[in-house]
Amino acid sequence: MKEKSFTIEQFIEAYQKAAVSKAAESLKQTKDIEVGIAVTMLSVILIKKTEEILLGEEEK
């Protein structure tokens, strides 16, 4: 592996960029999970409502 020298300032800048990048990635994953949960909940609600409608039609 080739050695490379850098200043403390360069290291700090690169470290901050990496931290921001990782935080953004984590936020996106969290948002994806939240959207997935919302879609699942909506599906359950729609299934229950469909069942209510079908059972209501059976009674008529």
PDBQT receptor file of N, H, CA, C and O in Angstrom, charges set to zero:
ATOM      1  N   MET A   1       0.835  -1.179   0.000  1.00  0.00    +0.000 N 
ATOM      2  CA  MET A   1       0.000   0.000   0.000  1.00  0.00    +0.000 C 
ATOM      3  C   MET A   1       0.883   1.247   0.000  1.00  0.00    +0.000 C 
ATOM      4  O   MET A   1       1.864   1.327   0.739  1.00  0.00    +0.000 OA
ATOM      5  N   LYS A   2       0.528   2.196  -0.822  1.00  0.00    +0.000 N 
ATOM      6  H   LYS A   2      -0.268   2.130  -1.423  1.00  0.00    +0.000 HD
ATOM      7  CA  LYS A   2       1.301   3.428  -0.958  1.00  0.00    +0.000 C 
ATOM      8  C   LYS A   2       0.960   4.394   0.178  1.00  0.00    +0.000 C 
ATOM      9  O   LYS A   2      -0.209   4.616   0.495  1.00  0.00    +0.000 OA
ATOM     10  N   GLU A   3       2.003   4.961   0.782  1.00  0.00    +0.000 N 
ATOM     11  H   GLU A   3       2.952   4.781   0.525  1.00  0.00    +0.000 HD
ATOM     12  CA  GLU A   3       1.777   5.923   1.852  1.00  0.00    +0.000 C 
ATOM     13  C   GLU A   3       1.497   7.292   1.265  1.00  0.00    +0.000 C 
ATOM     14  O   GLU A   3       2.048   7.668   0.230  1.00  0.00    +0.000 OA
ATOM     15  N   LYS A   4       0.630   8.033   1.946  1.00  0.00    +0.000 N 
ATOM     16  H   LYS A   4       0.183   7.728   2.786  1.00  0.00    +0.000 HD
ATOM     17  CA  LYS A   4       0.301   9.385   1.512  1.00  0.00    +0.000 C 
ATOM     18  C   LYS A   4       0.246  10.256   2.757  1.00  0.00    +0.000 C 
ATOM     19  O   LYS A   4      -0.293   9.857   3.789  1.00  0.00    +0.000 OA
ATOM     20  N   SER A   5       0.805  11.434   2.646  1.00  0.00    +0.000 N 
ATOM     21  H   SER A   5       1.243  11.758   1.808  1.00  0.00    +0.000 HD
ATOM     22  CA  SER A   5       0.762  12.331   3.800  1.00  0.00    +0.000 C 
ATOM     23  C   SER A   5      -0.336  13.369   3.579  1.00  0.00    +0.000 C 
ATOM     24  O   SER A   5      -0.651  13.745   2.451  1.00  0.00    +0.000 OA
ATOM     25  N   PHE A   6      -0.902  13.813   4.692  1.00  0.00    +0.000 N 
ATOM     26  H   PHE A   6      -0.645  13.508   5.608  1.00  0.00    +0.000 HD
ATOM     27  CA  PHE A   6      -1.945  14.829   4.627  1.00  0.00    +0.000 C 
ATOM     28  C   PHE A   6      -1.906  15.623   5.916  1.00  0.00    +0.000 C 
ATOM     29  O   PHE A   6      -1.356  15.183   6.925  1.00  0.00    +0.000 OA
ATOM     30  N   THR A   7      -2.502  16.800   5.861  1.00  0.00    +0.000 N 
ATOM     31  H   THR A   7      -2.949  17.158   5.042  1.00  0.00    +0.000 HD
ATOM     32  CA  THR A   7      -2.499  17.660   7.048  1.00  0.00    +0.000 C 
ATOM     33  C   THR A   7      -3.678  17.285   7.938  1.00  0.00    +0.000 C 
ATOM     34  O   THR A   7      -4.608  16.595   7.523  1.00  0.00    +0.000 OA
ATOM     35  N   ILE A   8      -3.603  17.762   9.164  1.00  0.00    +0.000 N 
ATOM     36  H   ILE A   8      -2.847  18.323   9.501  1.00  0.00    +0.000 HD
ATOM     37  CA  ILE A   8      -4.703  17.548  10.111  1.00  0.00    +0.000 C 
ATOM     38  C   ILE A   8      -5.984  18.172   9.552  1.00  0.00    +0.000 C 
ATOM     39  O   ILE A   8      -7.063  17.592   9.671  1.00  0.00    +0.000 OA
ATOM     40  N   GLU A   9      -5.864  19.343   8.949  1.00  0.00    +0.000 N 
ATOM     41  H   GLU A   9      -4.987  19.814   8.853  1.00  0.00    +0.000 HD
ATOM     42  CA  GLU A   9      -7.032  20.020   8.388  1.00  0.00    +0.000 C 
ATOM     43  C   GLU A   9      -7.679  19.175   7.284  1.00  0.00    +0.000 C 
ATOM     44  O   GLU A   9      -8.903  19.072   7.208  1.00  0.00    +0.000 OA
ATOM     45  N   GLN A  10      -6.842  18.572   6.428  1.00  0.00    +0.000 N 
ATOM     46  H   GLN A  10      -5.848  18.655   6.490  1.00  0.00    +0.000 HD
ATOM     47  CA  GLN A  10      -7.372  17.708   5.369  1.00  0.00    +0.000 C 
ATOM     48  C   GLN A  10      -8.082  16.495   5.976  1.00  0.00    +0.000 C 
ATOM     49  O   GLN A  10      -9.142  16.081   5.506  1.00  0.00    +0.000 OA
ATOM     50  N   PHE A  11      -7.480  15.937   7.028  1.00  0.00    +0.000 N 
ATOM     51  H   PHE A  11      -6.619  16.273   7.409  1.00  0.00    +0.000 HD
ATOM     52  CA  PHE A  11      -8.090  14.794   7.690  1.00  0.00    +0.000 C 
ATOM     53  C   PHE A  11      -9.442  15.178   8.297  1.00  0.00    +0.000 C 
ATOM     54  O   PHE A  11     -10.424  14.453   8.139  1.00  0.00    +0.000 OA
ATOM     55  N   ILE A  12      -9.488  16.308   8.983  1.00  0.00    +0.000 N 
ATOM     56  H   ILE A  12      -8.690  16.897   9.110  1.00  0.00    +0.000 HD
ATOM     57  CA  ILE A  12     -10.737  16.764   9.613  1.00  0.00    +0.000 C 
ATOM     58  C   ILE A  12     -11.814  16.990   8.550  1.00  0.00    +0.000 C 
ATOM     59  O   ILE A  12     -12.963  16.591   8.738  1.00  0.00    +0.000 OA
ATOM     60  N   GLU A  13     -11.454  17.621   7.448  1.00  0.00    +0.000 N 
ATOM     61  H   GLU A  13     -10.520  17.945   7.295  1.00  0.00    +0.000 HD
ATOM     62  CA  GLU A  13     -12.406  17.884   6.372  1.00  0.00    +0.000 C 
ATOM     63  C   GLU A  13     -12.946  16.567   5.792  1.00  0.00    +0.000 C 
ATOM     64  O   GLU A  13     -14.151  16.423   5.585  1.00  0.00    +0.000 OA
ATOM     65  N   ALA A  14     -12.061  15.627   5.537  1.00  0.00    +0.000 N 
ATOM     66  H   ALA A  14     -11.082  15.744   5.705  1.00  0.00    +0.000 HD
ATOM     67  CA  ALA A  14     -12.469  14.334   4.993  1.00  0.00    +0.000 C 
ATOM     68  C   ALA A  14     -13.343  13.577   5.994  1.00  0.00    +0.000 C 
ATOM     69  O   ALA A  14     -14.321  12.936   5.612  1.00  0.00    +0.000 OA
ATOM     70  N   TYR A  15     -12.988  13.656   7.260  1.00  0.00    +0.000 N 
ATOM     71  H   TYR A  15     -12.193  14.177   7.571  1.00  0.00    +0.000 HD
ATOM     72  CA  TYR A  15     -13.750  12.987   8.316  1.00  0.00    +0.000 C 
ATOM     73  C   TYR A  15     -15.160  13.563   8.410  1.00  0.00    +0.000 C 
ATOM     74  O   TYR A  15     -16.133  12.820   8.538  1.00  0.00    +0.000 OA
ATOM     75  N   GLN A  16     -15.267  14.896   8.346  1.00  0.00    +0.000 N 
ATOM     76  H   GLN A  16     -14.477  15.500   8.243  1.00  0.00    +0.000 HD
ATOM     77  CA  GLN A  16     -16.574  15.551   8.401  1.00  0.00    +0.000 C 
ATOM     78  C   GLN A  16     -17.434  15.164   7.194  1.00  0.00    +0.000 C 
ATOM     79  O   GLN A  16     -18.631  14.918   7.338  1.00  0.00    +0.000 OA
ATOM     80  N   LYS A  17     -16.827  15.109   6.012  1.00  0.00    +0.000 N 
ATOM     81  H   LYS A  17     -15.854  15.308   5.895  1.00  0.00    +0.000 HD
ATOM     82  CA  LYS A  17     -17.565  14.702   4.812  1.00  0.00    +0.000 C 
ATOM     83  C   LYS A  17     -18.071  13.269   4.961  1.00  0.00    +0.000 C 
ATOM     84  O   LYS A  17     -19.205  12.963   4.593  1.00  0.00    +0.000 OA
ATOM     85  N   ALA A  18     -17.230  12.402   5.498  1.00  0.00    +0.000 N 
ATOM     86  H   ALA A  18     -16.309  12.650   5.797  1.00  0.00    +0.000 HD
ATOM     87  CA  ALA A  18     -17.624  11.005   5.701  1.00  0.00    +0.000 C 
ATOM     88  C   ALA A  18     -18.776  10.912   6.705  1.00  0.00    +0.000 C 
ATOM     89  O   ALA A  18     -19.712  10.137   6.509  1.00  0.00    +0.000 OA
ATOM     90  N   ALA A  19     -18.704  11.695   7.769  1.00  0.00    +0.000 N 
ATOM     91  H   ALA A  19     -17.943  12.325   7.928  1.00  0.00    +0.000 HD
ATOM     92  CA  ALA A  19     -19.752  11.680   8.801  1.00  0.00    +0.000 C 
ATOM     93  C   ALA A  19     -21.076  12.177   8.232  1.00  0.00    +0.000 C 
ATOM     94  O   ALA A  19     -22.125  11.592   8.505  1.00  0.00    +0.000 OA
ATOM     95  N   VAL A  20     -21.037  13.243   7.450  1.00  0.00    +0.000 N 
ATOM     96  H   VAL A  20     -20.186  13.718   7.228  1.00  0.00    +0.000 HD
ATOM     97  CA  VAL A  20     -22.255  13.782   6.841  1.00  0.00    +0.000 C 
ATOM     98  C   VAL A  20     -22.837  12.770   5.862  1.00  0.00    +0.000 C 
ATOM     99  O   VAL A  20     -24.051  12.567   5.821  1.00  0.00    +0.000 OA
ATOM    100  N   SER A  21     -21.977  12.139   5.080  1.00  0.00    +0.000 N 
ATOM    101  H   SER A  21     -20.991  12.304   5.113  1.00  0.00    +0.000 HD
ATOM    102  CA  SER A  21     -22.418  11.143   4.115  1.00  0.00    +0.000 C 
ATOM    103  C   SER A  21     -23.089   9.972   4.831  1.00  0.00    +0.000 C 
ATOM    104  O   SER A  21     -24.143   9.505   4.398  1.00  0.00    +0.000 OA
ATOM    105  N   LYS A  22     -22.496   9.500   5.907  1.00  0.00    +0.000 N 
ATOM    106  H   LYS A  22     -21.640   9.879   6.258  1.00  0.00    +0.000 HD
ATOM    107  CA  LYS A  22     -23.040   8.374   6.663  1.00  0.00    +0.000 C 
ATOM    108  C   LYS A  22     -24.363   8.770   7.321  1.00  0.00    +0.000 C 
ATOM    109  O   LYS A  22     -25.303   7.976   7.349  1.00  0.00    +0.000 OA
ATOM    110  N   ALA A  23     -24.439   9.979   7.844  1.00  0.00    +0.000 N 
ATOM    111  H   ALA A  23     -23.675  10.625   7.822  1.00  0.00    +0.000 HD
ATOM    112  CA  ALA A  23     -25.677  10.450   8.476  1.00  0.00    +0.000 C 
ATOM    113  C   ALA A  23     -26.797  10.538   7.440  1.00  0.00    +0.000 C 
ATOM    114  O   ALA A  23     -27.933  10.156   7.723  1.00  0.00    +0.000 OA
ATOM    115  N   ALA A  24     -26.489  11.033   6.256  1.00  0.00    +0.000 N 
ATOM    116  H   ALA A  24     -25.566  11.343   6.026  1.00  0.00    +0.000 HD
ATOM    117  CA  ALA A  24     -27.488  11.133   5.189  1.00  0.00    +0.000 C 
ATOM    118  C   ALA A  24     -27.971   9.736   4.781  1.00  0.00    +0.000 C 
ATOM    119  O   ALA A  24     -29.161   9.530   4.542  1.00  0.00    +0.000 OA
ATOM    120  N   GLU A  25     -27.060   8.801   4.705  1.00  0.00    +0.000 N 
ATOM    121  H   GLU A  25     -26.093   8.968   4.899  1.00  0.00    +0.000 HD
ATOM    122  CA  GLU A  25     -27.412   7.421   4.348  1.00  0.00    +0.000 C 
ATOM    123  C   GLU A  25     -28.334   6.818   5.408  1.00  0.00    +0.000 C 
ATOM    124  O   GLU A  25     -29.317   6.156   5.074  1.00  0.00    +0.000 OA
ATOM    125  N   SER A  26     -28.022   7.044   6.677  1.00  0.00    +0.000 N 
ATOM    126  H   SER A  26     -27.224   7.582   6.949  1.00  0.00    +0.000 HD
ATOM    127  CA  SER A  26     -28.845   6.530   7.773  1.00  0.00    +0.000 C 
ATOM    128  C   SER A  26     -30.234   7.157   7.753  1.00  0.00    +0.000 C 
ATOM    129  O   SER A  26     -31.233   6.475   7.983  1.00  0.00    +0.000 OA
ATOM    130  N   LEU A  27     -30.293   8.456   7.477  1.00  0.00    +0.000 N 
ATOM    131  H   LEU A  27     -29.482   9.010   7.290  1.00  0.00    +0.000 HD
ATOM    132  CA  LEU A  27     -31.574   9.159   7.414  1.00  0.00    +0.000 C 
ATOM    133  C   LEU A  27     -32.427   8.595   6.287  1.00  0.00    +0.000 C 
ATOM    134  O   LEU A  27     -33.631   8.401   6.456  1.00  0.00    +0.000 OA
ATOM    135  N   LYS A  28     -31.814   8.332   5.145  1.00  0.00    +0.000 N 
ATOM    136  H   LYS A  28     -30.836   8.490   5.007  1.00  0.00    +0.000 HD
ATOM    137  CA  LYS A  28     -32.540   7.775   4.005  1.00  0.00    +0.000 C 
ATOM    138  C   LYS A  28     -33.086   6.390   4.362  1.00  0.00    +0.000 C 
ATOM    139  O   LYS A  28     -34.230   6.070   4.041  1.00  0.00    +0.000 OA
ATOM    140  N   GLN A  29     -32.269   5.574   5.024  1.00  0.00    +0.000 N 
ATOM    141  H   GLN A  29     -31.339   5.834   5.285  1.00  0.00    +0.000 HD
ATOM    142  CA  GLN A  29     -32.724   4.240   5.427  1.00  0.00    +0.000 C 
ATOM    143  C   GLN A  29     -33.891   4.346   6.408  1.00  0.00    +0.000 C 
ATOM    144  O   GLN A  29     -34.848   3.576   6.330  1.00  0.00    +0.000 OA
ATOM    145  N   THR A  30     -33.803   5.304   7.331  1.00  0.00    +0.000 N 
ATOM    146  H   THR A  30     -33.025   5.930   7.394  1.00  0.00    +0.000 HD
ATOM    147  CA  THR A  30     -34.887   5.509   8.295  1.00  0.00    +0.000 C 
ATOM    148  C   THR A  30     -36.158   5.913   7.576  1.00  0.00    +0.000 C 
ATOM    149  O   THR A  30     -37.238   5.408   7.882  1.00  0.00    +0.000 OA
ATOM    150  N   LYS A  31     -36.032   6.832   6.611  1.00  0.00    +0.000 N 
ATOM    151  H   LYS A  31     -35.155   7.243   6.363  1.00  0.00    +0.000 HD
ATOM    152  CA  LYS A  31     -37.197   7.277   5.830  1.00  0.00    +0.000 C 
ATOM    153  C   LYS A  31     -37.786   6.109   5.058  1.00  0.00    +0.000 C 
ATOM    154  O   LYS A  31     -39.007   5.954   5.014  1.00  0.00    +0.000 OA
ATOM    155  N   ASP A  32     -36.941   5.282   4.447  1.00  0.00    +0.000 N 
ATOM    156  H   ASP A  32     -35.950   5.407   4.483  1.00  0.00    +0.000 HD
ATOM    157  CA  ASP A  32     -37.417   4.112   3.698  1.00  0.00    +0.000 C 
ATOM    158  C   ASP A  32     -38.205   3.175   4.617  1.00  0.00    +0.000 C 
ATOM    159  O   ASP A  32     -39.237   2.634   4.221  1.00  0.00    +0.000 OA
ATOM    160  N   ILE A  33     -37.720   2.990   5.831  1.00  0.00    +0.000 N 
ATOM    161  H   ILE A  33     -36.881   3.430   6.153  1.00  0.00    +0.000 HD
ATOM    162  CA  ILE A  33     -38.399   2.117   6.802  1.00  0.00    +0.000 C 
ATOM    163  C   ILE A  33     -39.748   2.731   7.185  1.00  0.00    +0.000 C 
ATOM    164  O   ILE A  33     -40.755   2.026   7.251  1.00  0.00    +0.000 OA
ATOM    165  N   GLU A  34     -39.767   4.054   7.438  1.00  0.00    +0.000 N 
ATOM    166  H   GLU A  34     -38.949   4.626   7.385  1.00  0.00    +0.000 HD
ATOM    167  CA  GLU A  34     -41.012   4.728   7.805  1.00  0.00    +0.000 C 
ATOM    168  C   GLU A  34     -42.038   4.617   6.684  1.00  0.00    +0.000 C 
ATOM    169  O   GLU A  34     -43.216   4.374   6.947  1.00  0.00    +0.000 OA
ATOM    170  N   VAL A  35     -41.612   4.788   5.453  1.00  0.00    +0.000 N 
ATOM    171  H   VAL A  35     -40.655   4.985   5.239  1.00  0.00    +0.000 HD
ATOM    172  CA  VAL A  35     -42.517   4.670   4.303  1.00  0.00    +0.000 C 
ATOM    173  C   VAL A  35     -43.048   3.239   4.210  1.00  0.00    +0.000 C 
ATOM    174  O   VAL A  35     -44.235   3.025   3.962  1.00  0.00    +0.000 OA
ATOM    175  N   GLY A  36     -42.167   2.270   4.411  1.00  0.00    +0.000 N 
ATOM    176  H   GLY A  36     -41.203   2.444   4.612  1.00  0.00    +0.000 HD
ATOM    177  CA  GLY A  36     -42.585   0.868   4.379  1.00  0.00    +0.000 C 
ATOM    178  C   GLY A  36     -43.638   0.565   5.431  1.00  0.00    +0.000 C 
ATOM    179  O   GLY A  36     -44.613  -0.134   5.155  1.00  0.00    +0.000 OA
ATOM    180  N   ILE A  37     -43.448   1.084   6.632  1.00  0.00    +0.000 N 
ATOM    181  H   ILE A  37     -42.656   1.651   6.857  1.00  0.00    +0.000 HD
ATOM    182  CA  ILE A  37     -44.417   0.881   7.710  1.00  0.00    +0.000 C 
ATOM    183  C   ILE A  37     -45.744   1.543   7.360  1.00  0.00    +0.000 C 
ATOM    184  O   ILE A  37     -46.804   0.953   7.565  1.00  0.00    +0.000 OA
ATOM    185  N   ALA A  38     -45.693   2.758   6.834  1.00  0.00    +0.000 N 
ATOM    186  H   ALA A  38     -44.831   3.237   6.667  1.00  0.00    +0.000 HD
ATOM    187  CA  ALA A  38     -46.919   3.473   6.455  1.00  0.00    +0.000 C 
ATOM    188  C   ALA A  38     -47.686   2.721   5.377  1.00  0.00    +0.000 C 
ATOM    189  O   ALA A  38     -48.910   2.606   5.453  1.00  0.00    +0.000 OA
ATOM    190  N   VAL A  39     -46.986   2.212   4.381  1.00  0.00    +0.000 N 
ATOM    191  H   VAL A  39     -45.992   2.305   4.319  1.00  0.00    +0.000 HD
ATOM    192  CA  VAL A  39     -47.638   1.453   3.302  1.00  0.00    +0.000 C 
ATOM    193  C   VAL A  39     -48.273   0.182   3.863  1.00  0.00    +0.000 C 
ATOM    194  O   VAL A  39     -49.388  -0.177   3.485  1.00  0.00    +0.000 OA
ATOM    195  N   THR A  40     -47.570  -0.493   4.756  1.00  0.00    +0.000 N 
ATOM    196  H   THR A  40     -46.664  -0.202   5.064  1.00  0.00    +0.000 HD
ATOM    197  CA  THR A  40     -48.111  -1.708   5.370  1.00  0.00    +0.000 C 
ATOM    198  C   THR A  40     -49.370  -1.395   6.178  1.00  0.00    +0.000 C 
ATOM    199  O   THR A  40     -50.361  -2.120   6.090  1.00  0.00    +0.000 OA
ATOM    200  N   MET A  41     -49.331  -0.326   6.958  1.00  0.00    +0.000 N 
ATOM    201  H   MET A  41     -48.526   0.263   7.029  1.00  0.00    +0.000 HD
ATOM    202  CA  MET A  41     -50.495   0.059   7.761  1.00  0.00    +0.000 C 
ATOM    203  C   MET A  41     -51.672   0.405   6.855  1.00  0.00    +0.000 C 
ATOM    204  O   MET A  41     -52.806   0.017   7.138  1.00  0.00    +0.000 OA
ATOM    205  N   LEU A  42     -51.416   1.124   5.778  1.00  0.00    +0.000 N 
ATOM    206  H   LEU A  42     -50.495   1.439   5.548  1.00  0.00    +0.000 HD
ATOM    207  CA  LEU A  42     -52.469   1.479   4.834  1.00  0.00    +0.000 C 
ATOM    208  C   LEU A  42     -53.079   0.219   4.218  1.00  0.00    +0.000 C 
ATOM    209  O   LEU A  42     -54.296   0.134   4.053  1.00  0.00    +0.000 OA
ATOM    210  N   SER A  43     -52.250  -0.740   3.884  1.00  0.00    +0.000 N 
ATOM    211  H   SER A  43     -51.261  -0.671   4.018  1.00  0.00    +0.000 HD
ATOM    212  CA  SER A  43     -52.738  -2.004   3.321  1.00  0.00    +0.000 C 
ATOM    213  C   SER A  43     -53.651  -2.714   4.308  1.00  0.00    +0.000 C 
ATOM    214  O   SER A  43     -54.705  -3.222   3.924  1.00  0.00    +0.000 OA
ATOM    215  N   VAL A  44     -53.256  -2.752   5.575  1.00  0.00    +0.000 N 
ATOM    216  H   VAL A  44     -52.400  -2.339   5.886  1.00  0.00    +0.000 HD
ATOM    217  CA  VAL A  44     -54.076  -3.403   6.601  1.00  0.00    +0.000 C 
ATOM    218  C   VAL A  44     -55.413  -2.688   6.736  1.00  0.00    +0.000 C 
ATOM    219  O   VAL A  44     -56.455  -3.336   6.834  1.00  0.00    +0.000 OA
ATOM    220  N   ILE A  45     -55.394  -1.367   6.742  1.00  0.00    +0.000 N 
ATOM    221  H   ILE A  45     -54.547  -0.840   6.663  1.00  0.00    +0.000 HD
ATOM    222  CA  ILE A  45     -56.629  -0.582   6.844  1.00  0.00    +0.000 C 
ATOM    223  C   ILE A  45     -57.537  -0.862   5.642  1.00  0.00    +0.000 C 
ATOM    224  O   ILE A  45     -58.745  -1.038   5.798  1.00  0.00    +0.000 OA
ATOM    225  N   LEU A  46     -56.953  -0.901   4.453  1.00  0.00    +0.000 N 
ATOM    226  H   LEU A  46     -55.971  -0.758   4.326  1.00  0.00    +0.000 HD
ATOM    227  CA  LEU A  46     -57.748  -1.157   3.253  1.00  0.00    +0.000 C 
ATOM    228  C   LEU A  46     -58.344  -2.563   3.266  1.00  0.00    +0.000 C 
ATOM    229  O   LEU A  46     -59.488  -2.759   2.855  1.00  0.00    +0.000 OA
ATOM    230  N   ILE A  47     -57.574  -3.536   3.738  1.00  0.00    +0.000 N 
ATOM    231  H   ILE A  47     -56.645  -3.376   4.072  1.00  0.00    +0.000 HD
ATOM    232  CA  ILE A  47     -58.076  -4.907   3.829  1.00  0.00    +0.000 C 
ATOM    233  C   ILE A  47     -59.253  -4.968   4.811  1.00  0.00    +0.000 C 
ATOM    234  O   ILE A  47     -60.270  -5.601   4.525  1.00  0.00    +0.000 OA
ATOM    235  N   LYS A  48     -59.112  -4.306   5.972  1.00  0.00    +0.000 N 
ATOM    236  H   LYS A  48     -58.287  -3.792   6.205  1.00  0.00    +0.000 HD
ATOM    237  CA  LYS A  48     -60.190  -4.303   6.966  1.00  0.00    +0.000 C 
ATOM    238  C   LYS A  48     -61.437  -3.619   6.406  1.00  0.00    +0.000 C 
ATOM    239  O   LYS A  48     -62.553  -4.100   6.602  1.00  0.00    +0.000 OA
ATOM    240  N   LYS A  49     -61.245  -2.498   5.708  1.00  0.00    +0.000 N 
ATOM    241  H   LYS A  49     -60.338  -2.108   5.549  1.00  0.00    +0.000 HD
ATOM    242  CA  LYS A  49     -62.380  -1.765   5.137  1.00  0.00    +0.000 C 
ATOM    243  C   LYS A  49     -63.057  -2.600   4.050  1.00  0.00    +0.000 C 
ATOM    244  O   LYS A  49     -64.284  -2.622   3.959  1.00  0.00    +0.000 OA
ATOM    245  N   THR A  50     -62.270  -3.279   3.236  1.00  0.00    +0.000 N 
ATOM    246  H   THR A  50     -61.273  -3.262   3.310  1.00  0.00    +0.000 HD
ATOM    247  CA  THR A  50     -62.818  -4.148   2.193  1.00  0.00    +0.000 C 
ATOM    248  C   THR A  50     -63.642  -5.260   2.831  1.00  0.00    +0.000 C 
ATOM    249  O   THR A  50     -64.733  -5.582   2.361  1.00  0.00    +0.000 OA
ATOM    250  N   GLU A  51     -63.121  -5.835   3.891  1.00  0.00    +0.000 N 
ATOM    251  H   GLU A  51     -62.235  -5.574   4.273  1.00  0.00    +0.000 HD
ATOM    252  CA  GLU A  51     -63.829  -6.897   4.605  1.00  0.00    +0.000 C 
ATOM    253  C   GLU A  51     -65.153  -6.374   5.162  1.00  0.00    +0.000 C 
ATOM    254  O   GLU A  51     -66.180  -7.046   5.067  1.00  0.00    +0.000 OA
ATOM    255  N   GLU A  52     -65.126  -5.164   5.749  1.00  0.00    +0.000 N 
ATOM    256  H   GLU A  52     -64.292  -4.617   5.827  1.00  0.00    +0.000 HD
ATOM    257  CA  GLU A  52     -66.352  -4.564   6.292  1.00  0.00    +0.000 C 
ATOM    258  C   GLU A  52     -67.389  -4.372   5.194  1.00  0.00    +0.000 C 
ATOM    259  O   GLU A  52     -68.569  -4.661   5.394  1.00  0.00    +0.000 OA
ATOM    260  N   ILE A  53     -66.958  -3.890   4.046  1.00  0.00    +0.000 N 
ATOM    261  H   ILE A  53     -66.000  -3.655   3.884  1.00  0.00    +0.000 HD
ATOM    262  CA  ILE A  53     -67.870  -3.657   2.922  1.00  0.00    +0.000 C 
ATOM    263  C   ILE A  53     -68.465  -4.979   2.448  1.00  0.00    +0.000 C 
ATOM    264  O   ILE A  53     -69.671  -5.080   2.227  1.00  0.00    +0.000 OA
ATOM    265  N   LEU A  54     -67.618  -5.984   2.293  1.00  0.00    +0.000 N 
ATOM    266  H   LEU A  54     -66.637  -5.901   2.472  1.00  0.00    +0.000 HD
ATOM    267  CA  LEU A  54     -68.096  -7.277   1.816  1.00  0.00    +0.000 C 
ATOM    268  C   LEU A  54     -69.051  -7.923   2.821  1.00  0.00    +0.000 C 
ATOM    269  O   LEU A  54     -70.066  -8.499   2.429  1.00  0.00    +0.000 OA
ATOM    270  N   LEU A  55     -68.731  -7.830   4.112  1.00  0.00    +0.000 N 
ATOM    271  H   LEU A  55     -67.907  -7.361   4.431  1.00  0.00    +0.000 HD
ATOM    272  CA  LEU A  55     -69.613  -8.399   5.130  1.00  0.00    +0.000 C 
ATOM    273  C   LEU A  55     -70.925  -7.628   5.191  1.00  0.00    +0.000 C 
ATOM    274  O   LEU A  55     -71.986  -8.211   5.413  1.00  0.00    +0.000 OA
ATOM    275  N   GLY A  56     -70.847  -6.328   4.995  1.00  0.00    +0.000 N 
ATOM    276  H   GLY A  56     -69.985  -5.855   4.815  1.00  0.00    +0.000 HD
ATOM    277  CA  GLY A  56     -72.071  -5.497   4.981  1.00  0.00    +0.000 C 
ATOM    278  C   GLY A  56     -72.955  -5.855   3.799  1.00  0.00    +0.000 C 
ATOM    279  O   GLY A  56     -74.179  -5.845   3.931  1.00  0.00    +0.000 OA
ATOM    280  N   GLU A  57     -72.378  -6.168   2.652  1.00  0.00    +0.000 N 
ATOM    281  H   GLU A  57     -71.384  -6.175   2.544  1.00  0.00    +0.000 HD
ATOM    282  CA  GLU A  57     -73.155  -6.548   1.476  1.00  0.00    +0.000 C 
ATOM    283  C   GLU A  57     -73.790  -7.916   1.662  1.00  0.00    +0.000 C 
ATOM    284  O   GLU A  57     -74.876  -8.173   1.142  1.00  0.00    +0.000 OA
ATOM    285  N   GLU A  58     -73.116  -8.803   2.405  1.00  0.00    +0.000 N 
ATOM    286  H   GLU A  58     -72.234  -8.595   2.827  1.00  0.00    +0.000 HD
ATOM    287  CA  GLU A  58     -73.662 -10.144   2.661  1.00  0.00    +0.000 C 
ATOM    288  C   GLU A  58     -74.942 -10.050   3.484  1.00  0.00    +0.000 C 
ATOM    289  O   GLU A  58     -75.876 -10.826   3.280  1.00  0.00    +0.000 OA
ATOM    290  N   GLU A  59     -74.984  -9.095   4.415  1.00  0.00    +0.000 N 
ATOM    291  H   GLU A  59     -74.226  -8.464   4.581  1.00  0.00    +0.000 HD
ATOM    292  CA  GLU A  59     -76.127  -8.954   5.305  1.00  0.00    +0.000 C 
ATOM    293  C   GLU A  59     -77.360  -8.443   4.570  1.00  0.00    +0.000 C 
ATOM    294  O   GLU A  59     -78.483  -8.665   5.024  1.00  0.00    +0.000 OA
ATOM    295  N   LYS A  60     -77.170  -7.764   3.445  1.00  0.00    +0.000 N 
ATOM    296  H   LYS A  60     -76.259  -7.584   3.076  1.00  0.00    +0.000 HD
ATOM    297  CA  LYS A  60     -78.299  -7.186   2.705  1.00  0.00    +0.000 C 
ATOM    298  C   LYS A  60     -79.090  -8.215   1.972  1.00  0.00    +0.000 C 
ATOM    299  O   LYS A  60     -80.069  -7.881   1.305  1.00  0.00    +0.000 OA
TER     300      LYS A  60
